[in-house]
């Protein structure tokens, strides 16, 4: 396996671990609310609804890495 693919694999695993831990911590904090389904949305989440969502972050990072992989493969074929 090339150095680039190893770095890409480590980065992808890091993103997955970060997203899992972040989602897990959010789920635990929601579990602590207990019974209040319509509670107030925190201020930072209201200001950054998409940035604070780990699912959107995971998709964004995945597609960025996918595009980088495609570009790398296209350049490697030309050489």
ABEGO torsion letter per residue (X at the ends): XBAAAAAAAAAAAAAAAAAAAAAAAAAAAAAAAGGBAABBBBAAAAABAAAABAAAAAAAAAAAAAAAAAAAAAAAAAX
